[in-house]
Amino acid sequence: MNKYRLTPSDAIIALTCRHYGIDIIITFDKDFRRIPRLKVIP
C-alpha cells in the first residue's frame, strides 16, 4: 500500500490479483499503473 501509494481497497485488489496469478486488470483507476506486474487495460 505504501510502496505504490494505493488506497486500502486498491491494495486488497492488487494483492488478490497477485494471489490468483492475475496480471491483467481492466479498470479506469490509474493508480494500478504504478504496480509493475499488472497490465492495466482501460
LUMKE-199920 format. One record per residue: residue in one letter; z negated, x, y negated of N, C-alpha, C in turn. Coordinates in Angstrom, 1 decimal. Atoms other than C-alpha are relative to their C-alpha. Example, Ala and Ser with C-alpha at 12.3 -4.5 7.8 and 13.67 -1.06 7.14 Angstrom:
<sites>
SITE rest   n.pz   n.px   n.py  ca.pz  ca.px  ca.py   c.pz   c.px   c.py
SITE    A    0.0    0.9    1.2   -7.8   12.3    4.5    0.0    0.9   -1.2
SITE    S    0.0   -0.9    1.1   -7.1   13.7    1.1   -0.8   -0.8   -1.1
</sites>
This chain:
<sites>
SITE rest   n.pz   n.px   n.py  ca.pz  ca.px  ca.py   c.pz   c.px   c.py
SITE    M    0.0    0.8    1.2    0.0    0.0    0.0    0.0    0.9   -1.2
SITE    N    0.1   -0.9    1.2   -1.0    2.7   -2.5    1.2    1.0   -0.1
SITE    K   -1.1   -1.0    0.0    1.7    5.2   -1.4    1.3   -0.6   -0.6
SITE    Y   -1.2    0.6    0.5    4.6    2.8   -2.1   -0.2   -1.1   -1.1
SITE    R    0.4    0.9    1.1    2.8    0.7   -4.8    0.4   -1.4    0.4
SITE    L   -0.3    1.4   -0.4    3.1   -2.6   -2.8   -1.2   -0.9   -0.2
SITE    T    1.1    1.0    0.1    1.1   -5.8   -3.2   -0.5   -0.1    1.5
SITE    P    0.6    0.2   -1.4   -1.2   -6.6   -0.2    1.0   -0.8    0.9
SITE    S   -0.9    0.8   -0.9    1.2   -9.3    1.1    1.3    0.8    0.4
SITE    D   -1.1   -0.8   -0.4    4.2   -6.9    0.9   -0.3    1.1    1.0
SITE    A    0.4   -1.0   -1.0    2.3   -4.2    2.7   -0.2   -0.6    1.4
SITE    I    0.1    0.6   -1.3    1.5   -6.6    5.5    1.4   -0.2    0.6
SITE    I   -1.4    0.2   -0.5    5.2   -7.5    5.8    0.6    1.3    0.5
SITE    A   -0.5   -1.3   -0.3    6.1   -3.8    5.8   -0.6    0.5    1.3
SITE    L    0.6   -0.4   -1.2    3.6   -3.0    8.5    0.4   -0.8    1.2
SITE    T   -0.5    0.8   -1.1    4.7   -5.9   10.6    1.4    0.4    0.4
SITE    C   -1.4   -0.5   -0.3    8.3   -4.7   10.4   -0.1    1.3    0.8
SITE    R    0.2   -1.3   -0.7    7.1   -1.2   11.5   -0.5   -0.2    1.4
SITE    H    0.6    0.3   -1.3    5.1   -2.6   14.4    1.1   -0.6    0.9
SITE    Y   -1.0    0.6   -0.8    8.1   -4.6   15.7    1.3    0.7    0.0
SITE    G   -1.3   -0.8    0.0   10.7   -1.9   15.1    1.1   -0.6   -0.9
SITE    I   -1.0    0.5    0.9   12.4   -3.8   12.3    0.3    1.0   -1.1
SITE    D   -0.3   -1.0    1.0   14.3   -1.5   10.0    1.0   -0.6   -1.1
SITE    I   -0.8    0.6    1.1   16.5   -4.0    8.0   -0.7   -1.3   -0.4
SITE    I    0.7    1.1    0.5   15.0   -6.7    5.8    0.9   -0.7   -1.0
SITE    I   -0.8    0.8    1.0   16.7   -9.5    3.8   -1.0   -0.6   -1.0
SITE    T    0.9    0.5    1.1   14.9  -10.1    0.5    0.5    0.3   -1.3
SITE    F   -0.3   -0.3    1.4   15.3  -10.2   -3.2   -1.1    0.8   -0.7
SITE    D    1.1   -0.7    0.5   12.0   -8.4   -3.6    0.4    1.5    0.0
SITE    K   -0.5   -1.4    0.1   13.0   -4.9   -4.9   -1.1    1.0    0.4
SITE    D    1.1   -1.0   -0.3    9.6   -3.4   -4.1    0.2    0.6    1.4
SITE    F   -0.2   -0.5   -1.3   10.7   -3.0   -0.5    1.0    1.2    0.1
SITE    R   -0.9   -1.1    0.1   13.3   -0.5   -1.6   -0.7    1.3   -0.1
SITE    R    0.8   -1.2    0.1   10.5    2.0   -2.1   -0.3    0.6    1.4
SITE    I    0.4   -0.4   -1.4   10.0    2.2    1.7    1.2    0.6    0.6
SITE    P   -1.3   -0.7   -0.5   12.5    4.8    3.0    0.5   -0.5    1.4
SITE    R   -0.4    0.4   -1.3   12.5    3.4    6.6    0.6   -1.4    0.0
SITE    L   -0.5    1.4    0.0   13.5   -0.1    5.5    1.3   -0.1   -0.8
SITE    K   -1.3    0.2    0.7   17.1   -1.0    4.6   -0.1   -1.4   -0.5
SITE    V    0.1    1.3    0.6   17.0   -3.9    2.1    1.4   -0.6   -0.3
SITE    I   -1.2    0.7    0.3   19.8   -6.4    2.0   -0.4   -1.2   -0.8
SITE    P    0.3    1.2    0.9   19.7   -8.8   -1.0    0.7   -1.2    0.4
</sites>
